[in-house]
Amino acid sequence: MNNPEQNPLRHRMRELLAIPEQRRTDAQWDELIELEILLAPGNREGAPLPGQRRNDNAPGGQPKPHGGSPGKKASRKFHKRSSRGGAR
C-alpha cells in the first residue's frame, strides 16, 4: 500500500523537522523544502493534473450542477427595483 521509497523520505523529513529552526543549516533547509515539495499531495502518483477538477471524468463523480461549462460561472439576473412613486 505504501510506496517503499516514500517511507525513508518521510522519516528524513521528520528528522529535519525535529531540528529547531534556528539551528538548521542552509543545506538542511534546502533538503526540507525539497522533501515538502516531493511529498505534497499534488505531486503524488495518481494526483489530478493542475486545472483538473476532482469529479471531471472520474468514475462515480458527482455531475456538475446546472450542466454549466467549466470555467464559466453562472450569472444571476438582478431586477431593477421600481420606485415607489414618491419624490426623491
PyMOL Python script that loads the backbone (N, CA, C, O; Angstrom):
from pymol import cmd

cmd.read_pdbstr("""\
ATOM      1  N   MET A   1       0.830  -1.190   0.000  1.00  0.00           N
ATOM      2  CA  MET A   1       0.000   0.000   0.000  1.00  0.00           C
ATOM      3  C   MET A   1       0.870   1.248   0.000  1.00  0.00           C
ATOM      4  O   MET A   1       0.673   2.133  -0.832  1.00  0.00           O
ATOM      5  N   ASN A   2       1.823   1.334   0.912  1.00  0.00           N
ATOM      6  CA  ASN A   2       2.726   2.489   0.943  1.00  0.00           C
ATOM      7  C   ASN A   2       3.863   2.256  -0.026  1.00  0.00           C
ATOM      8  O   ASN A   2       4.360   1.138  -0.166  1.00  0.00           O
ATOM      9  N   ASN A   3       4.265   3.304  -0.684  1.00  0.00           N
ATOM     10  CA  ASN A   3       5.391   3.219  -1.589  1.00  0.00           C
ATOM     11  C   ASN A   3       6.654   3.071  -0.755  1.00  0.00           C
ATOM     12  O   ASN A   3       6.908   3.907   0.112  1.00  0.00           O
ATOM     13  N   PRO A   4       7.464   2.026  -0.990  1.00  0.00           N
ATOM     14  CA  PRO A   4       8.630   1.794  -0.125  1.00  0.00           C
ATOM     15  C   PRO A   4       9.645   2.938  -0.151  1.00  0.00           C
ATOM     16  O   PRO A   4      10.360   3.142   0.831  1.00  0.00           O
ATOM     17  N   GLU A   5       9.721   3.683  -1.249  1.00  0.00           N
ATOM     18  CA  GLU A   5      10.699   4.767  -1.284  1.00  0.00           C
ATOM     19  C   GLU A   5      10.212   6.020  -0.559  1.00  0.00           C
ATOM     20  O   GLU A   5      11.012   6.917  -0.293  1.00  0.00           O
ATOM     21  N   GLN A   6       8.926   6.105  -0.233  1.00  0.00           N
ATOM     22  CA  GLN A   6       8.417   7.268   0.483  1.00  0.00           C
ATOM     23  C   GLN A   6       8.688   7.180   1.979  1.00  0.00           C
ATOM     24  O   GLN A   6       8.838   8.212   2.633  1.00  0.00           O
ATOM     25  N   ASN A   7       8.751   5.991   2.527  1.00  0.00           N
ATOM     26  CA  ASN A   7       8.971   5.857   3.960  1.00  0.00           C
ATOM     27  C   ASN A   7      10.283   6.499   4.404  1.00  0.00           C
ATOM     28  O   ASN A   7      10.281   7.237   5.389  1.00  0.00           O
ATOM     29  N   PRO A   8      11.415   6.249   3.716  1.00  0.00           N
ATOM     30  CA  PRO A   8      12.651   6.927   4.127  1.00  0.00           C
ATOM     31  C   PRO A   8      12.565   8.449   3.938  1.00  0.00           C
ATOM     32  O   PRO A   8      13.166   9.208   4.698  1.00  0.00           O
ATOM     33  N   LEU A   9      11.815   8.884   2.924  1.00  0.00           N
ATOM     34  CA  LEU A   9      11.665  10.326   2.714  1.00  0.00           C
ATOM     35  C   LEU A   9      10.891  10.955   3.867  1.00  0.00           C
ATOM     36  O   LEU A   9      11.273  12.002   4.390  1.00  0.00           O
ATOM     37  N   ARG A  10       9.816  10.313   4.247  1.00  0.00           N
ATOM     38  CA  ARG A  10       9.028  10.836   5.371  1.00  0.00           C
ATOM     39  C   ARG A  10       9.833  10.798   6.672  1.00  0.00           C
ATOM     40  O   ARG A  10       9.760  11.714   7.491  1.00  0.00           O
ATOM     41  N   HIS A  11      10.594   9.728   6.843  1.00  0.00           N
ATOM     42  CA  HIS A  11      11.431   9.601   8.042  1.00  0.00           C
ATOM     43  C   HIS A  11      12.466  10.734   8.083  1.00  0.00           C
ATOM     44  O   HIS A  11      12.667  11.366   9.120  1.00  0.00           O
ATOM     45  N   ARG A  12      13.111  10.978   6.950  1.00  0.00           N
ATOM     46  CA  ARG A  12      14.116  12.050   6.889  1.00  0.00           C
ATOM     47  C   ARG A  12      13.460  13.412   7.140  1.00  0.00           C
ATOM     48  O   ARG A  12      14.041  14.271   7.803  1.00  0.00           O
ATOM     49  N   MET A  13      12.256  13.602   6.612  1.00  0.00           N
ATOM     50  CA  MET A  13      11.547  14.865   6.832  1.00  0.00           C
ATOM     51  C   MET A  13      11.254  15.066   8.326  1.00  0.00           C
ATOM     52  O   MET A  13      11.384  16.173   8.848  1.00  0.00           O
ATOM     53  N   ARG A  14      10.858  13.986   9.001  1.00  0.00           N
ATOM     54  CA  ARG A  14      10.613  14.080  10.442  1.00  0.00           C
ATOM     55  C   ARG A  14      11.892  14.425  11.196  1.00  0.00           C
ATOM     56  O   ARG A  14      11.871  15.207  12.146  1.00  0.00           O
ATOM     57  N   GLU A  15      13.007  13.834  10.764  1.00  0.00           N
ATOM     58  CA  GLU A  15      14.297  14.146  11.403  1.00  0.00           C
ATOM     59  C   GLU A  15      14.633  15.628  11.248  1.00  0.00           C
ATOM     60  O   GLU A  15      15.055  16.282  12.202  1.00  0.00           O
ATOM     61  N   LEU A  16      14.444  16.142  10.051  1.00  0.00           N
ATOM     62  CA  LEU A  16      14.749  17.558   9.812  1.00  0.00           C
ATOM     63  C   LEU A  16      13.808  18.478  10.585  1.00  0.00           C
ATOM     64  O   LEU A  16      14.228  19.519  11.089  1.00  0.00           O
ATOM     65  N   LEU A  17      12.542  18.095  10.676  1.00  0.00           N
ATOM     66  CA  LEU A  17      11.583  18.914  11.421  1.00  0.00           C
ATOM     67  C   LEU A  17      11.861  18.894  12.920  1.00  0.00           C
ATOM     68  O   LEU A  17      11.450  19.804  13.639  1.00  0.00           O
ATOM     69  N   ALA A  18      12.556  17.864  13.394  1.00  0.00           N
ATOM     70  CA  ALA A  18      12.889  17.771  14.818  1.00  0.00           C
ATOM     71  C   ALA A  18      13.990  18.761  15.204  1.00  0.00           C
ATOM     72  O   ALA A  18      14.149  19.098  16.377  1.00  0.00           O
ATOM     73  N   ILE A  19      14.742  19.218  14.212  1.00  0.00           N
ATOM     74  CA  ILE A  19      15.810  20.190  14.479  1.00  0.00           C
ATOM     75  C   ILE A  19      15.159  21.565  14.646  1.00  0.00           C
ATOM     76  O   ILE A  19      14.367  21.973  13.796  1.00  0.00           O
ATOM     77  N   PRO A  20      15.478  22.286  15.725  1.00  0.00           N
ATOM     78  CA  PRO A  20      14.908  23.634  15.889  1.00  0.00           C
ATOM     79  C   PRO A  20      15.266  24.524  14.698  1.00  0.00           C
ATOM     80  O   PRO A  20      16.371  24.443  14.160  1.00  0.00           O
ATOM     81  N   GLU A  21      14.327  25.366  14.297  1.00  0.00           N
ATOM     82  CA  GLU A  21      14.510  26.215  13.112  1.00  0.00           C
ATOM     83  C   GLU A  21      15.793  27.036  13.178  1.00  0.00           C
ATOM     84  O   GLU A  21      16.479  27.186  12.166  1.00  0.00           O
ATOM     85  N   GLN A  22      16.126  27.565  14.345  1.00  0.00           N
ATOM     86  CA  GLN A  22      17.305  28.422  14.477  1.00  0.00           C
ATOM     87  C   GLN A  22      18.605  27.649  14.266  1.00  0.00           C
ATOM     88  O   GLN A  22      19.632  28.245  13.942  1.00  0.00           O
ATOM     89  N   ARG A  23      18.569  26.326  14.446  1.00  0.00           N
ATOM     90  CA  ARG A  23      19.792  25.516  14.353  1.00  0.00           C
ATOM     91  C   ARG A  23      19.949  24.812  13.003  1.00  0.00           C
ATOM     92  O   ARG A  23      20.965  24.158  12.769  1.00  0.00           O
ATOM     93  N   ARG A  24      18.959  24.935  12.111  1.00  0.00           N
ATOM     94  CA  ARG A  24      19.054  24.273  10.811  1.00  0.00           C
ATOM     95  C   ARG A  24      20.035  25.008   9.912  1.00  0.00           C
ATOM     96  O   ARG A  24      20.050  26.237   9.857  1.00  0.00           O
ATOM     97  N   THR A  25      20.849  24.238   9.214  1.00  0.00           N
ATOM     98  CA  THR A  25      21.784  24.830   8.257  1.00  0.00           C
ATOM     99  C   THR A  25      21.029  25.111   6.953  1.00  0.00           C
ATOM    100  O   THR A  25      19.907  24.644   6.759  1.00  0.00           O
ATOM    101  N   ASP A  26      21.659  25.875   6.073  1.00  0.00           N
ATOM    102  CA  ASP A  26      21.042  26.161   4.779  1.00  0.00           C
ATOM    103  C   ASP A  26      20.800  24.874   3.997  1.00  0.00           C
ATOM    104  O   ASP A  26      19.774  24.730   3.332  1.00  0.00           O
ATOM    105  N   ALA A  27      21.736  23.948   4.076  1.00  0.00           N
ATOM    106  CA  ALA A  27      21.579  22.676   3.378  1.00  0.00           C
ATOM    107  C   ALA A  27      20.381  21.886   3.929  1.00  0.00           C
ATOM    108  O   ALA A  27      19.647  21.251   3.172  1.00  0.00           O
ATOM    109  N   GLN A  28      20.195  21.935   5.254  1.00  0.00           N
ATOM    110  CA  GLN A  28      19.059  21.240   5.858  1.00  0.00           C
ATOM    111  C   GLN A  28      17.746  21.895   5.447  1.00  0.00           C
ATOM    112  O   GLN A  28      16.758  21.209   5.184  1.00  0.00           O
ATOM    113  N   TRP A  29      17.741  23.235   5.393  1.00  0.00           N
ATOM    114  CA  TRP A  29      16.543  23.946   4.939  1.00  0.00           C
ATOM    115  C   TRP A  29      16.220  23.553   3.503  1.00  0.00           C
ATOM    116  O   TRP A  29      15.064  23.285   3.176  1.00  0.00           O
ATOM    117  N   ASP A  30      17.232  23.520   2.647  1.00  0.00           N
ATOM    118  CA  ASP A  30      17.025  23.157   1.246  1.00  0.00           C
ATOM    119  C   ASP A  30      16.477  21.739   1.117  1.00  0.00           C
ATOM    120  O   ASP A  30      15.563  21.486   0.331  1.00  0.00           O
ATOM    121  N   GLU A  31      17.040  20.826   1.890  1.00  0.00           N
ATOM    122  CA  GLU A  31      16.578  19.438   1.855  1.00  0.00           C
ATOM    123  C   GLU A  31      15.138  19.328   2.340  1.00  0.00           C
ATOM    124  O   GLU A  31      14.337  18.590   1.767  1.00  0.00           O
ATOM    125  N   LEU A  32      14.817  20.061   3.395  1.00  0.00           N
ATOM    126  CA  LEU A  32      13.470  20.039   3.940  1.00  0.00           C
ATOM    127  C   LEU A  32      12.464  20.571   2.918  1.00  0.00           C
ATOM    128  O   LEU A  32      11.395  19.987   2.738  1.00  0.00           O
ATOM    129  N   ILE A  33      12.796  21.656   2.259  1.00  0.00           N
ATOM    130  CA  ILE A  33      11.899  22.231   1.254  1.00  0.00           C
ATOM    131  C   ILE A  33      11.703  21.263   0.094  1.00  0.00           C
ATOM    132  O   ILE A  33      10.587  21.101  -0.399  1.00  0.00           O
ATOM    133  N   GLU A  34      12.790  20.618  -0.346  1.00  0.00           N
ATOM    134  CA  GLU A  34      12.701  19.625  -1.415  1.00  0.00           C
ATOM    135  C   GLU A  34      11.783  18.471  -1.024  1.00  0.00           C
ATOM    136  O   GLU A  34      10.955  18.028  -1.819  1.00  0.00           O
ATOM    137  N   LEU A  35      11.937  17.992   0.204  1.00  0.00           N
ATOM    138  CA  LEU A  35      11.095  16.887   0.672  1.00  0.00           C
ATOM    139  C   LEU A  35       9.627  17.303   0.750  1.00  0.00           C
ATOM    140  O   LEU A  35       8.742  16.523   0.399  1.00  0.00           O
ATOM    141  N   GLU A  36       9.365  18.533   1.211  1.00  0.00           N
ATOM    142  CA  GLU A  36       7.986  19.013   1.279  1.00  0.00           C
ATOM    143  C   GLU A  36       7.362  19.054  -0.110  1.00  0.00           C
ATOM    144  O   GLU A  36       6.193  18.706  -0.278  1.00  0.00           O
ATOM    145  N   ILE A  37       8.131  19.473  -1.096  1.00  0.00           N
ATOM    146  CA  ILE A  37       7.621  19.520  -2.463  1.00  0.00           C
ATOM    147  C   ILE A  37       7.365  18.110  -2.989  1.00  0.00           C
ATOM    148  O   ILE A  37       6.318  17.846  -3.581  1.00  0.00           O
ATOM    149  N   LEU A  38       8.320  17.206  -2.775  1.00  0.00           N
ATOM    150  CA  LEU A  38       8.163  15.831  -3.253  1.00  0.00           C
ATOM    151  C   LEU A  38       6.963  15.129  -2.626  1.00  0.00           C
ATOM    152  O   LEU A  38       6.271  14.359  -3.291  1.00  0.00           O
ATOM    153  N   LEU A  39       6.721  15.394  -1.354  1.00  0.00           N
ATOM    154  CA  LEU A  39       5.676  14.682  -0.628  1.00  0.00           C
ATOM    155  C   LEU A  39       4.333  15.410  -0.619  1.00  0.00           C
ATOM    156  O   LEU A  39       3.383  14.936   0.004  1.00  0.00           O
ATOM    157  N   ALA A  40       4.242  16.544  -1.295  1.00  0.00           N
ATOM    158  CA  ALA A  40       2.983  17.295  -1.346  1.00  0.00           C
ATOM    159  C   ALA A  40       1.918  16.465  -2.061  1.00  0.00           C
ATOM    160  O   ALA A  40       2.237  15.735  -2.999  1.00  0.00           O
ATOM    161  N   PRO A  41       0.661  16.563  -1.635  1.00  0.00           N
ATOM    162  CA  PRO A  41      -0.402  15.750  -2.231  1.00  0.00           C
ATOM    163  C   PRO A  41      -0.513  15.906  -3.749  1.00  0.00           C
ATOM    164  O   PRO A  41      -0.805  14.929  -4.439  1.00  0.00           O
ATOM    165  N   GLY A  42      -0.293  17.082  -4.275  1.00  0.00           N
ATOM    166  CA  GLY A  42      -0.409  17.301  -5.711  1.00  0.00           C
ATOM    167  C   GLY A  42       0.706  16.673  -6.509  1.00  0.00           C
ATOM    168  O   GLY A  42       0.584  16.539  -7.726  1.00  0.00           O
ATOM    169  N   ASN A  43       1.794  16.281  -5.863  1.00  0.00           N
ATOM    170  CA  ASN A  43       2.925  15.691  -6.571  1.00  0.00           C
ATOM    171  C   ASN A  43       2.981  14.176  -6.446  1.00  0.00           C
ATOM    172  O   ASN A  43       3.937  13.550  -6.903  1.00  0.00           O
ATOM    173  N   ARG A  44       1.981  13.592  -5.841  1.00  0.00           N
ATOM    174  CA  ARG A  44       1.954  12.145  -5.685  1.00  0.00           C
ATOM    175  C   ARG A  44       1.409  11.480  -6.933  1.00  0.00           C
ATOM    176  O   ARG A  44       0.717  12.109  -7.734  1.00  0.00           O
ATOM    177  N   GLU A  45       1.727  10.193  -7.095  1.00  0.00           N
ATOM    178  CA  GLU A  45       1.197   9.435  -8.230  1.00  0.00           C
ATOM    179  C   GLU A  45      -0.313   9.387  -8.139  1.00  0.00           C
ATOM    180  O   GLU A  45      -0.874   9.204  -7.059  1.00  0.00           O
ATOM    181  N   GLY A  46      -0.967   9.553  -9.274  1.00  0.00           N
ATOM    182  CA  GLY A  46      -2.426   9.489  -9.314  1.00  0.00           C
ATOM    183  C   GLY A  46      -3.098  10.781  -8.920  1.00  0.00           C
ATOM    184  O   GLY A  46      -4.327  10.846  -8.877  1.00  0.00           O
ATOM    185  N   ALA A  47      -2.325  11.812  -8.631  1.00  0.00           N
ATOM    186  CA  ALA A  47      -2.912  13.101  -8.270  1.00  0.00           C
ATOM    187  C   ALA A  47      -3.491  13.743  -9.526  1.00  0.00           C
ATOM    188  O   ALA A  47      -2.961  13.537 -10.617  1.00  0.00           O
ATOM    189  N   PRO A  48      -4.575  14.521  -9.395  1.00  0.00           N
ATOM    190  CA  PRO A  48      -5.139  15.178 -10.570  1.00  0.00           C
ATOM    191  C   PRO A  48      -4.162  16.197 -11.150  1.00  0.00           C
ATOM    192  O   PRO A  48      -3.377  16.807 -10.425  1.00  0.00           O
ATOM    193  N   LEU A  49      -4.222  16.367 -12.440  1.00  0.00           N
ATOM    194  CA  LEU A  49      -3.372  17.348 -13.109  1.00  0.00           C
ATOM    195  C   LEU A  49      -3.809  18.756 -12.731  1.00  0.00           C
ATOM    196  O   LEU A  49      -4.967  18.954 -12.361  1.00  0.00           O
ATOM    197  N   PRO A  50      -2.915  19.743 -12.812  1.00  0.00           N
ATOM    198  CA  PRO A  50      -3.305  21.119 -12.488  1.00  0.00           C
ATOM    199  C   PRO A  50      -4.464  21.571 -13.375  1.00  0.00           C
ATOM    200  O   PRO A  50      -4.447  21.363 -14.588  1.00  0.00           O
ATOM    201  N   GLY A  51      -5.443  22.175 -12.775  1.00  0.00           N
ATOM    202  CA  GLY A  51      -6.609  22.652 -13.507  1.00  0.00           C
ATOM    203  C   GLY A  51      -7.693  21.602 -13.682  1.00  0.00           C
ATOM    204  O   GLY A  51      -8.786  21.922 -14.149  1.00  0.00           O
ATOM    205  N   GLN A  52      -7.418  20.361 -13.319  1.00  0.00           N
ATOM    206  CA  GLN A  52      -8.407  19.296 -13.456  1.00  0.00           C
ATOM    207  C   GLN A  52      -9.194  19.205 -12.160  1.00  0.00           C
ATOM    208  O   GLN A  52      -8.627  19.169 -11.068  1.00  0.00           O
ATOM    209  N   ARG A  53     -10.504  19.169 -12.305  1.00  0.00           N
ATOM    210  CA  ARG A  53     -11.343  19.052 -11.119  1.00  0.00           C
ATOM    211  C   ARG A  53     -11.436  17.602 -10.698  1.00  0.00           C
ATOM    212  O   ARG A  53     -11.234  16.699 -11.511  1.00  0.00           O
ATOM    213  N   ARG A  54     -11.736  17.377  -9.451  1.00  0.00           N
ATOM    214  CA  ARG A  54     -11.807  16.013  -8.928  1.00  0.00           C
ATOM    215  C   ARG A  54     -12.871  15.183  -9.611  1.00  0.00           C
ATOM    216  O   ARG A  54     -12.649  14.000  -9.871  1.00  0.00           O
ATOM    217  N   ASN A  55     -14.033  15.773  -9.912  1.00  0.00           N
ATOM    218  CA  ASN A  55     -15.123  14.967 -10.449  1.00  0.00           C
ATOM    219  C   ASN A  55     -15.160  14.951 -11.964  1.00  0.00           C
ATOM    220  O   ASN A  55     -16.073  14.351 -12.531  1.00  0.00           O
ATOM    221  N   ASP A  56     -14.209  15.584 -12.656  1.00  0.00           N
ATOM    222  CA  ASP A  56     -14.154  15.519 -14.108  1.00  0.00           C
ATOM    223  C   ASP A  56     -13.649  14.148 -14.533  1.00  0.00           C
ATOM    224  O   ASP A  56     -12.555  13.734 -14.150  1.00  0.00           O
ATOM    225  N   ASN A  57     -14.443  13.456 -15.317  1.00  0.00           N
ATOM    226  CA  ASN A  57     -14.072  12.159 -15.871  1.00  0.00           C
ATOM    227  C   ASN A  57     -13.681  11.134 -14.805  1.00  0.00           C
ATOM    228  O   ASN A  57     -12.996  10.160 -15.118  1.00  0.00           O
ATOM    229  N   ALA A  58     -14.087  11.326 -13.595  1.00  0.00           N
ATOM    230  CA  ALA A  58     -13.770  10.370 -12.535  1.00  0.00           C
ATOM    231  C   ALA A  58     -14.953   9.433 -12.365  1.00  0.00           C
ATOM    232  O   ALA A  58     -16.098   9.885 -12.343  1.00  0.00           O
ATOM    233  N   PRO A  59     -14.700   8.147 -12.245  1.00  0.00           N
ATOM    234  CA  PRO A  59     -15.819   7.228 -12.042  1.00  0.00           C
ATOM    235  C   PRO A  59     -16.511   7.505 -10.718  1.00  0.00           C
ATOM    236  O   PRO A  59     -15.863   7.671  -9.684  1.00  0.00           O
ATOM    237  N   GLY A  60     -17.819   7.552 -10.765  1.00  0.00           N
ATOM    238  CA  GLY A  60     -18.582   7.783  -9.548  1.00  0.00           C
ATOM    239  C   GLY A  60     -18.603   9.232  -9.102  1.00  0.00           C
ATOM    240  O   GLY A  60     -19.087   9.530  -8.009  1.00  0.00           O
ATOM    241  N   GLY A  61     -18.089  10.141  -9.922  1.00  0.00           N
ATOM    242  CA  GLY A  61     -18.065  11.552  -9.564  1.00  0.00           C
ATOM    243  C   GLY A  61     -19.448  12.159  -9.663  1.00  0.00           C
ATOM    244  O   GLY A  61     -20.309  11.648 -10.379  1.00  0.00           O
ATOM    245  N   GLN A  62     -19.655  13.221  -8.963  1.00  0.00           N
ATOM    246  CA  GLN A  62     -20.932  13.898  -8.988  1.00  0.00           C
ATOM    247  C   GLN A  62     -21.059  14.721 -10.261  1.00  0.00           C
ATOM    248  O   GLN A  62     -20.082  15.340 -10.683  1.00  0.00           O
ATOM    249  N   PRO A  63     -22.230  14.748 -10.886  1.00  0.00           N
ATOM    250  CA  PRO A  63     -22.398  15.589 -12.067  1.00  0.00           C
ATOM    251  C   PRO A  63     -22.329  17.060 -11.679  1.00  0.00           C
ATOM    252  O   PRO A  63     -22.619  17.433 -10.542  1.00  0.00           O
ATOM    253  N   LYS A  64     -21.943  17.880 -12.638  1.00  0.00           N
ATOM    254  CA  LYS A  64     -21.851  19.309 -12.363  1.00  0.00           C
ATOM    255  C   LYS A  64     -23.259  19.885 -12.233  1.00  0.00           C
ATOM    256  O   LYS A  64     -24.147  19.515 -13.001  1.00  0.00           O
ATOM    257  N   PRO A  65     -23.472  20.777 -11.280  1.00  0.00           N
ATOM    258  CA  PRO A  65     -24.799  21.369 -11.132  1.00  0.00           C
ATOM    259  C   PRO A  65     -25.132  22.248 -12.333  1.00  0.00           C
ATOM    260  O   PRO A  65     -24.267  22.971 -12.828  1.00  0.00           O
ATOM    261  N   HIS A  66     -26.344  22.194 -12.796  1.00  0.00           N
ATOM    262  CA  HIS A  66     -26.872  23.014 -13.882  1.00  0.00           C
ATOM    263  C   HIS A  66     -26.192  22.746 -15.219  1.00  0.00           C
ATOM    264  O   HIS A  66     -26.440  23.472 -16.182  1.00  0.00           O
ATOM    265  N   GLY A  67     -25.352  21.739 -15.307  1.00  0.00           N
ATOM    266  CA  GLY A  67     -24.731  21.387 -16.576  1.00  0.00           C
ATOM    267  C   GLY A  67     -23.918  22.504 -17.189  1.00  0.00           C
ATOM    268  O   GLY A  67     -23.781  22.557 -18.411  1.00  0.00           O
ATOM    269  N   GLY A  68     -23.379  23.391 -16.391  1.00  0.00           N
ATOM    270  CA  GLY A  68     -22.621  24.534 -16.901  1.00  0.00           C
ATOM    271  C   GLY A  68     -21.299  24.125 -17.508  1.00  0.00           C
ATOM    272  O   GLY A  68     -20.796  23.024 -17.280  1.00  0.00           O
ATOM    273  N   SER A  69     -20.757  25.028 -18.278  1.00  0.00           N
ATOM    274  CA  SER A  69     -19.455  24.751 -18.882  1.00  0.00           C
ATOM    275  C   SER A  69     -18.361  25.020 -17.851  1.00  0.00           C
ATOM    276  O   SER A  69     -18.530  25.874 -16.981  1.00  0.00           O
ATOM    277  N   PRO A  70     -17.234  24.296 -17.939  1.00  0.00           N
ATOM    278  CA  PRO A  70     -16.169  24.501 -16.958  1.00  0.00           C
ATOM    279  C   PRO A  70     -15.548  25.882 -17.105  1.00  0.00           C
ATOM    280  O   PRO A  70     -15.329  26.359 -18.219  1.00  0.00           O
ATOM    281  N   GLY A  71     -15.270  26.508 -15.993  1.00  0.00           N
ATOM    282  CA  GLY A  71     -14.605  27.805 -16.007  1.00  0.00           C
ATOM    283  C   GLY A  71     -15.539  28.984 -16.178  1.00  0.00           C
ATOM    284  O   GLY A  71     -15.094  30.127 -16.068  1.00  0.00           O
ATOM    285  N   LYS A  72     -16.799  28.757 -16.440  1.00  0.00           N
ATOM    286  CA  LYS A  72     -17.729  29.872 -16.608  1.00  0.00           C
ATOM    287  C   LYS A  72     -18.739  29.829 -15.475  1.00  0.00           C
ATOM    288  O   LYS A  72     -19.446  28.836 -15.302  1.00  0.00           O
ATOM    289  N   LYS A  73     -18.805  30.892 -14.715  1.00  0.00           N
ATOM    290  CA  LYS A  73     -19.719  30.933 -13.582  1.00  0.00           C
ATOM    291  C   LYS A  73     -21.126  31.290 -14.060  1.00  0.00           C
ATOM    292  O   LYS A  73     -21.315  32.035 -15.022  1.00  0.00           O
ATOM    293  N   ALA A  74     -22.091  30.732 -13.357  1.00  0.00           N
ATOM    294  CA  ALA A  74     -23.473  31.071 -13.674  1.00  0.00           C
ATOM    295  C   ALA A  74     -23.746  32.506 -13.241  1.00  0.00           C
ATOM    296  O   ALA A  74     -23.378  32.915 -12.140  1.00  0.00           O
ATOM    297  N   SER A  75     -24.394  33.261 -14.118  1.00  0.00           N
ATOM    298  CA  SER A  75     -24.678  34.656 -13.765  1.00  0.00           C
ATOM    299  C   SER A  75     -26.081  34.753 -13.191  1.00  0.00           C
ATOM    300  O   SER A  75     -26.988  34.016 -13.577  1.00  0.00           O
ATOM    301  N   ARG A  76     -26.229  35.663 -12.281  1.00  0.00           N
ATOM    302  CA  ARG A  76     -27.536  35.892 -11.669  1.00  0.00           C
ATOM    303  C   ARG A  76     -28.196  37.073 -12.361  1.00  0.00           C
ATOM    304  O   ARG A  76     -27.529  38.015 -12.786  1.00  0.00           O
ATOM    305  N   LYS A  77     -29.493  37.007 -12.463  1.00  0.00           N
ATOM    306  CA  LYS A  77     -30.224  38.119 -13.047  1.00  0.00           C
ATOM    307  C   LYS A  77     -30.773  38.968 -11.910  1.00  0.00           C
ATOM    308  O   LYS A  77     -31.451  38.470 -11.012  1.00  0.00           O
ATOM    309  N   PHE A  78     -30.471  40.241 -11.967  1.00  0.00           N
ATOM    310  CA  PHE A  78     -30.970  41.169 -10.972  1.00  0.00           C
ATOM    311  C   PHE A  78     -31.992  42.081 -11.631  1.00  0.00           C
ATOM    312  O   PHE A  78     -31.802  42.537 -12.758  1.00  0.00           O
ATOM    313  N   HIS A  79     -33.057  42.334 -10.926  1.00  0.00           N
ATOM    314  CA  HIS A  79     -34.117  43.185 -11.455  1.00  0.00           C
ATOM    315  C   HIS A  79     -34.065  44.526 -10.761  1.00  0.00           C
ATOM    316  O   HIS A  79     -33.883  44.615  -9.547  1.00  0.00           O
ATOM    317  N   LYS A  80     -34.230  45.570 -11.558  1.00  0.00           N
ATOM    318  CA  LYS A  80     -34.225  46.918 -11.016  1.00  0.00           C
ATOM    319  C   LYS A  80     -35.500  47.130 -10.211  1.00  0.00           C
ATOM    320  O   LYS A  80     -36.602  46.805 -10.654  1.00  0.00           O
ATOM    321  N   ARG A  81     -35.321  47.677  -9.033  1.00  0.00           N
ATOM    322  CA  ARG A  81     -36.485  47.941  -8.199  1.00  0.00           C
ATOM    323  C   ARG A  81     -37.252  49.133  -8.764  1.00  0.00           C
ATOM    324  O   ARG A  81     -36.673  50.118  -9.220  1.00  0.00           O
ATOM    325  N   SER A  82     -38.526  49.011  -8.717  1.00  0.00           N
ATOM    326  CA  SER A  82     -39.330  50.133  -9.177  1.00  0.00           C
ATOM    327  C   SER A  82     -39.416  51.168  -8.064  1.00  0.00           C
ATOM    328  O   SER A  82     -39.468  50.833  -6.881  1.00  0.00           O
ATOM    329  N   SER A  83     -39.429  52.412  -8.465  1.00  0.00           N
ATOM    330  CA  SER A  83     -39.563  53.454  -7.444  1.00  0.00           C
ATOM    331  C   SER A  83     -40.984  53.437  -6.900  1.00  0.00           C
ATOM    332  O   SER A  83     -41.924  53.034  -7.586  1.00  0.00           O
ATOM    333  N   ARG A  84     -41.117  53.866  -5.703  1.00  0.00           N
ATOM    334  CA  ARG A  84     -42.437  53.786  -5.045  1.00  0.00           C
ATOM    335  C   ARG A  84     -43.298  55.013  -5.302  1.00  0.00           C
ATOM    336  O   ARG A  84     -44.158  55.347  -4.486  1.00  0.00           O
ATOM    337  N   GLY A  85     -43.086  55.668  -6.387  1.00  0.00           N
ATOM    338  CA  GLY A  85     -43.960  56.767  -6.770  1.00  0.00           C
ATOM    339  C   GLY A  85     -43.719  58.072  -6.043  1.00  0.00           C
ATOM    340  O   GLY A  85     -44.375  59.067  -6.350  1.00  0.00           O
ATOM    341  N   GLY A  86     -42.798  58.106  -5.087  1.00  0.00           N
ATOM    342  CA  GLY A  86     -42.567  59.333  -4.343  1.00  0.00           C
ATOM    343  C   GLY A  86     -41.398  60.109  -4.909  1.00  0.00           C
ATOM    344  O   GLY A  86     -40.614  59.577  -5.695  1.00  0.00           O
ATOM    345  N   ALA A  87     -41.277  61.358  -4.515  1.00  0.00           N
ATOM    346  CA  ALA A  87     -40.157  62.182  -4.939  1.00  0.00           C
ATOM    347  C   ALA A  87     -38.932  61.792  -4.121  1.00  0.00           C
ATOM    348  O   ALA A  87     -39.041  61.334  -2.984  1.00  0.00           O
ATOM    349  N   ARG A  88     -37.799  61.978  -4.710  1.00  0.00           N
ATOM    350  CA  ARG A  88     -36.573  61.605  -4.033  1.00  0.00           C
ATOM    351  C   ARG A  88     -36.236  62.606  -3.029  1.00  0.00           C
ATOM    352  O   ARG A  88     -35.225  62.474  -2.340  1.00  0.00           O
TER     353      ARG A  88
END
""", "prot")
cmd.dss("prot")
cmd.show_as("cartoon", "prot")
cmd.util.cbc("prot")
cmd.orient("prot")
